Protein backbone atom coordinates (compact mmCIF):
# COMPACT_ATOMS: atom_id res chain seq x y z
CA UNK A 1 0.00 0.00 0.00
CA UNK A 2 2.83 2.33 0.92
CA UNK A 3 4.66 1.37 -2.27
CA UNK A 4 1.58 2.19 -4.37
CA UNK A 5 1.22 5.60 -2.70
CA UNK A 6 4.88 6.41 -3.28
CA UNK A 7 4.62 5.48 -6.96
CA UNK A 8 1.44 7.57 -7.37
CA UNK A 9 3.07 10.56 -5.68
CA UNK A 10 6.14 10.12 -7.89
CA UNK A 11 3.97 10.21 -11.03
CA UNK A 12 1.80 13.14 -9.95
CA UNK A 13 4.63 15.30 -8.55
CA UNK A 14 5.95 16.61 -11.93
CA UNK A 15 2.44 17.74 -12.93
CA UNK A 16 1.96 19.50 -9.60
CA UNK A 17 5.31 21.21 -10.08
CA UNK A 18 4.36 22.39 -13.60
CA UNK A 19 0.97 23.61 -12.41
CA UNK A 20 2.63 25.42 -9.56
CA UNK A 21 5.07 27.16 -11.88
CA UNK A 22 2.42 28.09 -14.53
CA UNK A 23 1.30 31.70 -14.40
CA UNK A 24 -1.20 33.57 -16.55
CA UNK A 25 -1.25 37.20 -17.65
CA UNK A 26 -3.65 39.42 -15.71
CA UNK A 27 -4.63 42.86 -17.04
CA UNK A 28 -6.13 45.35 -14.56
CA UNK A 29 -8.14 48.08 -16.30
CA UNK A 30 -8.79 51.56 -14.97
CA UNK A 31 -12.55 50.94 -15.20
CA UNK A 32 -12.24 48.12 -12.65
CA UNK A 33 -12.31 45.15 -15.03
CA UNK A 34 -9.74 42.35 -14.64
CA UNK A 35 -8.86 40.17 -17.63
CA UNK A 36 -7.13 36.79 -17.21
CA UNK A 37 -5.44 35.08 -20.15
CA UNK A 38 -2.39 35.14 -22.40
CA UNK A 39 -1.02 38.32 -23.98
CA UNK A 40 -0.57 37.46 -27.67
CA UNK A 41 0.49 40.89 -28.93
CA UNK A 42 2.01 43.88 -27.22
CA UNK A 43 3.13 47.17 -28.77
CA UNK A 44 5.22 49.02 -26.17
CA UNK A 45 3.53 52.13 -24.79
CA UNK A 46 0.62 51.69 -27.25
CA UNK A 47 -1.63 48.63 -26.95
CA UNK A 48 -2.00 44.93 -26.13
CA UNK A 49 -4.12 41.97 -27.22
CA UNK A 50 -4.97 39.28 -24.67
CA UNK A 51 -6.61 35.90 -25.32
CA UNK A 52 -8.77 34.36 -22.59
CA UNK A 53 -9.47 30.69 -21.86
CA UNK A 54 -12.62 30.75 -24.04
CA UNK A 55 -10.47 31.99 -26.99
CA UNK A 56 -11.95 35.49 -26.89
CA UNK A 57 -9.48 38.21 -27.89
CA UNK A 58 -9.55 41.66 -26.29
CA UNK A 59 -7.80 44.82 -27.48
CA UNK A 60 -6.82 47.61 -25.08
CA UNK A 61 -4.85 50.81 -25.39
CA UNK A 62 -2.21 51.40 -22.70
CA UNK A 63 -4.06 54.46 -21.38
CA UNK A 64 -6.96 52.12 -20.45
CA UNK A 65 -4.70 49.83 -18.38
CA UNK A 66 -3.88 50.24 -14.69
CA UNK A 67 -1.29 47.46 -14.54
CA UNK A 68 -0.26 44.09 -16.03
CA UNK A 69 0.87 41.19 -13.83
CA UNK A 70 1.55 37.46 -13.96
CA UNK A 71 -0.42 35.39 -11.46
CA UNK A 72 -1.32 31.79 -10.75
CA UNK A 73 -4.66 30.83 -12.33
CA UNK A 74 -7.56 31.62 -10.02
CA UNK A 75 -9.89 28.78 -9.08
CA UNK A 76 -12.29 31.00 -7.14
CA UNK A 77 -15.35 31.11 -9.41
CA UNK A 78 -17.19 33.57 -7.18
CA UNK A 79 -14.39 36.09 -7.49
CA UNK A 80 -14.56 36.09 -11.28
CA UNK A 81 -18.33 36.57 -11.39
CA UNK A 82 -18.07 39.76 -9.34
CA UNK A 83 -15.78 41.49 -11.80
CA UNK A 84 -17.05 44.21 -14.12
CA UNK A 85 -17.77 43.25 -17.76
CA UNK A 86 -14.73 43.28 -20.01
CA UNK A 87 -14.51 45.95 -22.71
CA UNK A 88 -14.63 43.55 -25.64
CA UNK A 89 -14.75 45.49 -28.89
CA UNK A 90 -17.24 44.69 -31.62
CA UNK A 91 -15.67 44.30 -35.05
CA UNK A 92 -18.48 44.71 -37.60
CA UNK A 93 -21.51 46.95 -38.07
CA UNK A 94 -24.34 47.52 -40.51
CA UNK A 95 -26.56 50.55 -40.96
CA UNK A 96 -28.33 53.03 -43.20
CA UNK A 97 -28.29 56.77 -43.81
CA UNK A 98 -30.06 59.55 -45.67
CA UNK A 99 -29.32 63.18 -46.31
CA UNK A 100 -28.99 66.08 -48.75
CA UNK A 101 -26.38 66.69 -51.43
CA UNK A 102 -25.47 70.10 -52.85
CA UNK A 103 -24.01 69.35 -56.28
CA UNK A 104 -22.56 71.10 -59.27
CA UNK A 105 -20.40 70.39 -62.33
CA UNK A 106 -16.92 71.77 -62.75
CA UNK A 107 -14.44 73.12 -63.37
CA UNK A 108 -15.86 74.14 -66.75
CA UNK A 109 -19.45 75.07 -65.90
CA UNK A 110 -18.67 78.79 -66.18
CA UNK A 111 -17.10 78.28 -69.62
CA UNK A 112 -20.16 76.27 -70.68
CA UNK A 113 -22.47 79.16 -69.71
CA UNK A 114 -20.30 81.73 -71.50
CA UNK A 115 -20.38 79.71 -74.70
CA UNK A 116 -24.14 79.26 -74.46
CA UNK A 117 -24.63 83.01 -74.02
CA UNK A 118 -22.27 83.73 -76.91
CA UNK A 119 -24.21 81.44 -79.24
CA UNK A 120 -27.56 83.01 -78.33
CA UNK A 121 -26.23 86.55 -78.72
CA UNK A 122 -24.99 85.73 -82.22
CA UNK A 123 -28.58 85.20 -83.25
CA UNK A 124 -30.20 88.38 -84.50
CA UNK A 125 -33.24 87.74 -82.34
CA UNK A 126 -31.36 87.92 -78.99
CA UNK A 127 -29.56 90.74 -77.24
CA UNK A 128 -27.50 90.99 -74.04
CA UNK A 129 -28.14 87.39 -73.00
CA UNK A 130 -26.02 86.16 -70.06
CA UNK A 131 -26.13 83.11 -67.80
CA UNK A 132 -24.33 81.52 -64.85
CA UNK A 133 -24.10 78.08 -63.19
CA UNK A 134 -25.65 77.32 -59.81
CA UNK A 135 -25.62 74.35 -57.46
CA UNK A 136 -28.43 71.81 -57.40
CA UNK A 137 -29.80 70.40 -54.15
CA UNK A 138 -30.70 66.71 -54.24
CA UNK A 139 -31.01 63.84 -51.82
CA UNK A 140 -29.11 60.67 -51.02
CA UNK A 141 -30.05 57.43 -49.27
CA UNK A 142 -28.03 54.29 -48.70
CA UNK A 143 -26.91 51.37 -46.60
CA UNK A 144 -23.45 50.68 -45.19
CA UNK A 145 -21.33 47.88 -43.71
CA UNK A 146 -18.28 48.53 -41.53
CA UNK A 147 -15.51 46.05 -40.68
CA UNK A 148 -12.58 46.52 -38.33
CA UNK A 149 -9.16 46.20 -39.95
CA UNK A 150 -7.07 46.90 -36.86
CA UNK A 151 -7.65 49.00 -33.75
CA UNK A 152 -9.34 52.29 -34.77
CA UNK A 153 -9.05 51.58 -38.52
CA UNK A 154 -12.16 50.31 -40.35
CA UNK A 155 -13.20 49.49 -43.91
CA UNK A 156 -16.61 50.93 -44.87
CA UNK A 157 -18.52 49.86 -48.00
CA UNK A 158 -21.77 51.44 -49.13
CA UNK A 159 -24.55 51.14 -51.69
CA UNK A 160 -26.43 54.39 -52.19
CA UNK A 161 -28.72 56.36 -54.47
CA UNK A 162 -27.72 59.98 -55.05
CA UNK A 163 -29.15 62.82 -57.17
CA UNK A 164 -26.58 65.21 -58.69
CA UNK A 165 -26.32 67.78 -61.50
CA UNK A 166 -26.46 71.57 -61.68
CA UNK A 167 -28.72 74.51 -62.57
CA UNK A 168 -28.06 77.13 -65.25
CA UNK A 169 -29.89 80.46 -65.04
CA UNK A 170 -29.83 83.12 -67.76
CA UNK A 171 -31.71 86.15 -69.06
CA UNK A 172 -31.69 88.49 -72.03
CA UNK A 173 -33.79 90.35 -74.57
CA UNK A 174 -35.58 88.73 -77.50
CA UNK A 175 -35.77 91.49 -80.08
CA UNK A 176 -37.92 89.87 -82.77
CA UNK A 177 -41.49 90.92 -82.02
CA UNK A 178 -44.53 92.50 -83.53
CA UNK A 179 -44.59 95.42 -81.14
CA UNK A 180 -42.37 98.39 -80.46
CA UNK A 181 -40.46 96.83 -77.52
CA UNK A 182 -38.34 93.63 -77.03
CA UNK A 183 -39.36 90.69 -74.90
CA UNK A 184 -37.54 89.96 -71.67
CA UNK A 185 -36.59 86.26 -71.68
CA UNK A 186 -35.32 84.18 -68.75
CA UNK A 187 -34.10 80.62 -69.13
CA UNK A 188 -33.48 78.06 -66.37
CA UNK A 189 -32.01 74.64 -67.16
CA UNK A 190 -32.09 72.03 -64.39
CA UNK A 191 -29.72 69.18 -65.15
CA UNK A 192 -30.60 66.10 -63.07
CA UNK A 193 -28.21 63.12 -62.91
CA UNK A 194 -29.27 60.16 -60.75
CA UNK A 195 -26.73 57.49 -59.80
CA UNK A 196 -26.36 54.24 -57.91
CA UNK A 197 -23.07 54.70 -56.09
CA UNK A 198 -20.64 52.29 -54.39
CA UNK A 199 -18.06 54.03 -52.15
CA UNK A 200 -15.21 52.05 -50.51
CA UNK A 201 -13.80 54.08 -47.63
CA UNK A 202 -11.10 53.79 -45.01
CA UNK A 203 -12.42 55.11 -41.71
CA UNK A 204 -10.40 56.12 -38.65
CA UNK A 205 -11.97 56.76 -35.22
CA UNK A 206 -10.37 59.06 -32.66
CA UNK A 207 -11.61 56.90 -29.76
CA UNK A 208 -12.12 53.09 -29.52
CA UNK A 209 -15.27 52.09 -31.42
CA UNK A 210 -17.48 49.16 -30.45
CA UNK A 211 -17.08 49.33 -26.66
CA UNK A 212 -19.50 47.07 -24.79
CA UNK A 213 -19.12 48.92 -21.48
CA UNK A 214 -22.21 51.02 -20.85
CA UNK A 215 -21.58 54.76 -21.03
CA UNK A 216 -18.06 54.44 -22.46
CA UNK A 217 -17.18 56.42 -25.61
CA UNK A 218 -20.73 57.64 -26.19
CA UNK A 219 -19.24 60.39 -28.36
CA UNK A 220 -16.76 59.70 -31.14
CA UNK A 221 -15.13 61.53 -34.06
CA UNK A 222 -13.99 59.95 -37.32
CA UNK A 223 -12.30 60.75 -40.63
CA UNK A 224 -12.87 58.84 -43.86
CA UNK A 225 -11.65 58.78 -47.48
CA UNK A 226 -11.73 56.49 -50.49
CA UNK A 227 -12.80 55.97 -54.11
CA UNK A 228 -16.35 55.58 -55.38
CA UNK A 229 -17.85 54.14 -58.56
CA UNK A 230 -21.28 55.32 -59.78
CA UNK A 231 -23.69 54.03 -62.44
CA UNK A 232 -26.15 56.50 -63.95
CA UNK A 233 -29.81 55.43 -63.84
CA UNK A 234 -31.24 58.61 -65.43
CA UNK A 235 -29.88 61.73 -67.13
CA UNK A 236 -32.25 64.52 -68.12
CA UNK A 237 -32.57 68.27 -68.28
CA UNK A 238 -35.64 70.40 -67.63
CA UNK A 239 -35.74 73.72 -69.48
CA UNK A 240 -38.03 76.47 -68.20
CA UNK A 241 -38.47 79.51 -70.48
CA UNK A 242 -40.27 82.64 -69.25
CA UNK A 243 -41.26 85.45 -71.61
CA UNK A 244 -42.60 88.61 -69.98
CA UNK A 245 -43.79 86.56 -66.99
CA UNK A 246 -45.39 83.70 -68.94
CA UNK A 247 -43.45 80.42 -68.65
CA UNK A 248 -43.29 77.07 -70.37
CA UNK A 249 -41.15 74.01 -69.62
CA UNK A 250 -39.89 70.90 -71.36
CA UNK A 251 -37.91 67.87 -70.14
CA UNK A 252 -35.55 65.99 -72.42
CA UNK A 253 -33.16 63.07 -72.13
CA UNK A 254 -29.42 63.86 -72.32
CA UNK A 255 -27.94 60.35 -72.36
CA UNK A 256 -25.99 61.22 -75.49
CA UNK A 257 -24.33 64.14 -73.67
CA UNK A 258 -23.47 62.59 -70.27
CA UNK A 259 -21.49 59.40 -69.63
CA UNK A 260 -23.33 56.51 -67.97
CA UNK A 261 -20.78 56.07 -65.20
CA UNK A 262 -18.58 58.15 -62.90
CA UNK A 263 -15.58 57.73 -60.61
CA UNK A 264 -15.08 60.05 -57.65
CA UNK A 265 -12.89 60.52 -54.61
CA UNK A 266 -14.96 60.84 -51.44
CA UNK A 267 -13.54 62.29 -48.23
CA UNK A 268 -14.79 63.88 -45.03
CA UNK A 269 -15.60 63.07 -41.45
CA UNK A 270 -18.30 63.11 -38.84
CA UNK A 271 -19.40 62.40 -35.32
CA UNK A 272 -20.94 59.34 -33.71
CA UNK A 273 -23.36 59.75 -30.80
CA UNK A 274 -24.46 57.01 -28.37
CA UNK A 275 -22.48 54.47 -30.44
CA UNK A 276 -25.19 54.14 -33.14
CA UNK A 277 -26.18 57.60 -34.48
CA UNK A 278 -23.90 59.32 -37.01
CA UNK A 279 -23.79 62.81 -38.49
CA UNK A 280 -21.66 62.58 -41.63
CA UNK A 281 -20.08 65.38 -43.66
CA UNK A 282 -18.65 64.41 -47.05
CA UNK A 283 -17.26 65.98 -50.22
CA UNK A 284 -17.01 64.03 -53.48
CA UNK A 285 -14.62 65.12 -56.20
CA UNK A 286 -15.16 63.80 -59.72
CA UNK A 287 -12.13 62.16 -61.33
CA UNK A 288 -13.37 61.79 -64.91
CA UNK A 289 -14.97 64.10 -67.48
CA UNK A 290 -18.61 63.01 -67.79
CA UNK A 291 -19.29 65.24 -70.86
CA UNK A 292 -19.88 62.84 -73.75
CA UNK A 293 -20.61 65.12 -76.71
CA UNK A 294 -17.39 64.95 -78.75
CA UNK A 295 -18.72 67.33 -81.43
CA UNK A 296 -19.28 70.13 -78.92
CA UNK A 297 -17.05 69.89 -75.85
CA UNK A 298 -16.60 73.43 -74.53
CA UNK A 299 -15.06 72.45 -71.20
CA UNK A 300 -14.40 69.70 -68.69
CA UNK A 301 -17.44 68.64 -66.67
CA UNK A 302 -16.85 66.67 -63.46
CA UNK A 303 -19.30 65.91 -60.68
CA UNK A 304 -18.71 67.75 -57.43
CA UNK A 305 -20.81 67.85 -54.31
CA UNK A 306 -21.05 68.30 -50.56
CA UNK A 307 -23.43 66.10 -48.58
CA UNK A 308 -24.71 65.96 -45.01
CA UNK A 309 -26.13 62.62 -43.89
CA UNK A 310 -27.81 61.33 -40.78
CA UNK A 311 -27.30 57.62 -40.18
CA UNK A 312 -27.76 54.76 -37.75
CA UNK A 313 -25.34 51.81 -37.32
CA UNK A 314 -25.93 48.53 -35.47
CA UNK A 315 -23.34 45.95 -34.35
CA UNK A 316 -23.44 42.55 -36.04
C-alpha positions in Angstrom: 0.0 0.0 0.0 2.8 2.3 0.9 4.7 1.4 -2.3 1.6 2.2 -4.4 1.2 5.6 -2.7 4.9 6.4 -3.3 4.6 5.5 -7.0 1.4 7.6 -7.4 3.1 10.6 -5.7 6.1 10.1 -7.9 4.0 10.2 -11.0 1.8 13.1 -10.0 4.6 15.3 -8.5 5.9 16.6 -11.9 2.4 17.7 -12.9 2.0 19.5 -9.6 5.3 21.2 -10.1 4.4 22.4 -13.6 1.0 23.6 -12.4 2.6 25.4 -9.6 5.1 27.2 -11.9 2.4 28.1 -14.5 1.3 31.7 -14.4 -1.2 33.6 -16.5 -1.3 37.2 -17.6 -3.6 39.4 -15.7 -4.6 42.9 -17.0 -6.1 45.3 -14.6 -8.1 48.1 -16.3 -8.8 51.6 -15.0 -12.5 50.9 -15.2 -12.2 48.1 -12.6 -12.3 45.2 -15.0 -9.7 42.3 -14.6 -8.9 40.2 -17.6 -7.1 36.8 -17.2 -5.4 35.1 -20.2 -2.4 35.1 -22.4 -1.0 38.3 -24.0 -0.6 37.5 -27.7 0.5 40.9 -28.9 2.0 43.9 -27.2 3.1 47.2 -28.8 5.2 49.0 -26.2 3.5 52.1 -24.8 0.6 51.7 -27.2 -1.6 48.6 -26.9 -2.0 44.9 -26.1 -4.1 42.0 -27.2 -5.0 39.3 -24.7 -6.6 35.9 -25.3 -8.8 34.4 -22.6 -9.5 30.7 -21.9 -12.6 30.8 -24.0 -10.5 32.0 -27.0 -11.9 35.5 -26.9 -9.5 38.2 -27.9 -9.5 41.7 -26.3 -7.8 44.8 -27.5 -6.8 47.6 -25.1 -4.8 50.8 -25.4 -2.2 51.4 -22.7 -4.1 54.5 -21.4 -7.0 52.1 -20.4 -4.7 49.8 -18.4 -3.9 50.2 -14.7 -1.3 47.5 -14.5 -0.3 44.1 -16.0 0.9 41.2 -13.8 1.6 37.5 -14.0 -0.4 35.4 -11.5 -1.3 31.8 -10.8 -4.7 30.8 -12.3 -7.6 31.6 -10.0 -9.9 28.8 -9.1 -12.3 31.0 -7.1 -15.3 31.1 -9.4 -17.2 33.6 -7.2 -14.4 36.1 -7.5 -14.6 36.1 -11.3 -18.3 36.6 -11.4 -18.1 39.8 -9.3 -15.8 41.5 -11.8 -17.0 44.2 -14.1 -17.8 43.2 -17.8 -14.7 43.3 -20.0 -14.5 45.9 -22.7 -14.6 43.5 -25.6 -14.8 45.5 -28.9 -17.2 44.7 -31.6 -15.7 44.3 -35.0 -18.5 44.7 -37.6 -21.5 47.0 -38.1 -24.3 47.5 -40.5 -26.6 50.6 -41.0 -28.3 53.0 -43.2 -28.3 56.8 -43.8 -30.1 59.5 -45.7 -29.3 63.2 -46.3 -29.0 66.1 -48.7 -26.4 66.7 -51.4 -25.5 70.1 -52.8 -24.0 69.3 -56.3 -22.6 71.1 -59.3 -20.4 70.4 -62.3 -16.9 71.8 -62.7 -14.4 73.1 -63.4 -15.9 74.1 -66.8 -19.5 75.1 -65.9 -18.7 78.8 -66.2 -17.1 78.3 -69.6 -20.2 76.3 -70.7 -22.5 79.2 -69.7 -20.3 81.7 -71.5 -20.4 79.7 -74.7 -24.1 79.3 -74.5 -24.6 83.0 -74.0 -22.3 83.7 -76.9 -24.2 81.4 -79.2 -27.6 83.0 -78.3 -26.2 86.6 -78.7 -25.0 85.7 -82.2 -28.6 85.2 -83.3 -30.2 88.4 -84.5 -33.2 87.7 -82.3 -31.4 87.9 -79.0 -29.6 90.7 -77.2 -27.5 91.0 -74.0 -28.1 87.4 -73.0 -26.0 86.2 -70.1 -26.1 83.1 -67.8 -24.3 81.5 -64.9 -24.1 78.1 -63.2 -25.7 77.3 -59.8 -25.6 74.3 -57.5 -28.4 71.8 -57.4 -29.8 70.4 -54.2 -30.7 66.7 -54.2 -31.0 63.8 -51.8 -29.1 60.7 -51.0 -30.1 57.4 -49.3 -28.0 54.3 -48.7 -26.9 51.4 -46.6 -23.5 50.7 -45.2 -21.3 47.9 -43.7 -18.3 48.5 -41.5 -15.5 46.1 -40.7 -12.6 46.5 -38.3 -9.2 46.2 -40.0 -7.1 46.9 -36.9 -7.7 49.0 -33.8 -9.3 52.3 -34.8 -9.0 51.6 -38.5 -12.2 50.3 -40.4 -13.2 49.5 -43.9 -16.6 50.9 -44.9 -18.5 49.9 -48.0 -21.8 51.4 -49.1 -24.5 51.1 -51.7 -26.4 54.4 -52.2 -28.7 56.4 -54.5 -27.7 60.0 -55.1 -29.1 62.8 -57.2 -26.6 65.2 -58.7 -26.3 67.8 -61.5 -26.5 71.6 -61.7 -28.7 74.5 -62.6 -28.1 77.1 -65.2 -29.9 80.5 -65.0 -29.8 83.1 -67.8 -31.7 86.2 -69.1 -31.7 88.5 -72.0 -33.8 90.4 -74.6 -35.6 88.7 -77.5 -35.8 91.5 -80.1 -37.9 89.9 -82.8 -41.5 90.9 -82.0 -44.5 92.5 -83.5 -44.6 95.4 -81.1 -42.4 98.4 -80.5 -40.5 96.8 -77.5 -38.3 93.6 -77.0 -39.4 90.7 -74.9 -37.5 90.0 -71.7 -36.6 86.3 -71.7 -35.3 84.2 -68.7 -34.1 80.6 -69.1 -33.5 78.1 -66.4 -32.0 74.6 -67.2 -32.1 72.0 -64.4 -29.7 69.2 -65.2 -30.6 66.1 -63.1 -28.2 63.1 -62.9 -29.3 60.2 -60.8 -26.7 57.5 -59.8 -26.4 54.2 -57.9 -23.1 54.7 -56.1 -20.6 52.3 -54.4 -18.1 54.0 -52.1 -15.2 52.1 -50.5 -13.8 54.1 -47.6 -11.1 53.8 -45.0 -12.4 55.1 -41.7 -10.4 56.1 -38.6 -12.0 56.8 -35.2 -10.4 59.1 -32.7 -11.6 56.9 -29.8 -12.1 53.1 -29.5 -15.3 52.1 -31.4 -17.5 49.2 -30.5 -17.1 49.3 -26.7 -19.5 47.1 -24.8 -19.1 48.9 -21.5 -22.2 51.0 -20.9 -21.6 54.8 -21.0 -18.1 54.4 -22.5 -17.2 56.4 -25.6 -20.7 57.6 -26.2 -19.2 60.4 -28.4 -16.8 59.7 -31.1 -15.1 61.5 -34.1 -14.0 60.0 -37.3 -12.3 60.8 -40.6 -12.9 58.8 -43.9 -11.7 58.8 -47.5 -11.7 56.5 -50.5 -12.8 56.0 -54.1 -16.3 55.6 -55.4 -17.9 54.1 -58.6 -21.3 55.3 -59.8 -23.7 54.0 -62.4 -26.2 56.5 -64.0 -29.8 55.4 -63.8 -31.2 58.6 -65.4 -29.9 61.7 -67.1 -32.2 64.5 -68.1 -32.6 68.3 -68.3 -35.6 70.4 -67.6 -35.7 73.7 -69.5 -38.0 76.5 -68.2 -38.5 79.5 -70.5 -40.3 82.6 -69.2 -41.3 85.4 -71.6 -42.6 88.6 -70.0 -43.8 86.6 -67.0 -45.4 83.7 -68.9 -43.5 80.4 -68.7 -43.3 77.1 -70.4 -41.2 74.0 -69.6 -39.9 70.9 -71.4 -37.9 67.9 -70.1 -35.5 66.0 -72.4 -33.2 63.1 -72.1 -29.4 63.9 -72.3 -27.9 60.4 -72.4 -26.0 61.2 -75.5 -24.3 64.1 -73.7 -23.5 62.6 -70.3 -21.5 59.4 -69.6 -23.3 56.5 -68.0 -20.8 56.1 -65.2 -18.6 58.1 -62.9 -15.6 57.7 -60.6 -15.1 60.1 -57.6 -12.9 60.5 -54.6 -15.0 60.8 -51.4 -13.5 62.3 -48.2 -14.8 63.9 -45.0 -15.6 63.1 -41.5 -18.3 63.1 -38.8 -19.4 62.4 -35.3 -20.9 59.3 -33.7 -23.4 59.7 -30.8 -24.5 57.0 -28.4 -22.5 54.5 -30.4 -25.2 54.1 -33.1 -26.2 57.6 -34.5 -23.9 59.3 -37.0 -23.8 62.8 -38.5 -21.7 62.6 -41.6 -20.1 65.4 -43.7 -18.6 64.4 -47.0 -17.3 66.0 -50.2 -17.0 64.0 -53.5 -14.6 65.1 -56.2 -15.2 63.8 -59.7 -12.1 62.2 -61.3 -13.4 61.8 -64.9 -15.0 64.1 -67.5 -18.6 63.0 -67.8 -19.3 65.2 -70.9 -19.9 62.8 -73.7 -20.6 65.1 -76.7 -17.4 65.0 -78.8 -18.7 67.3 -81.4 -19.3 70.1 -78.9 -17.0 69.9 -75.9 -16.6 73.4 -74.5 -15.1 72.5 -71.2 -14.4 69.7 -68.7 -17.4 68.6 -66.7 -16.9 66.7 -63.5 -19.3 65.9 -60.7 -18.7 67.8 -57.4 -20.8 67.8 -54.3 -21.1 68.3 -50.6 -23.4 66.1 -48.6 -24.7 66.0 -45.0 -26.1 62.6 -43.9 -27.8 61.3 -40.8 -27.3 57.6 -40.2 -27.8 54.8 -37.8 -25.3 51.8 -37.3 -25.9 48.5 -35.5 -23.3 45.9 -34.4 -23.4 42.6 -36.0 
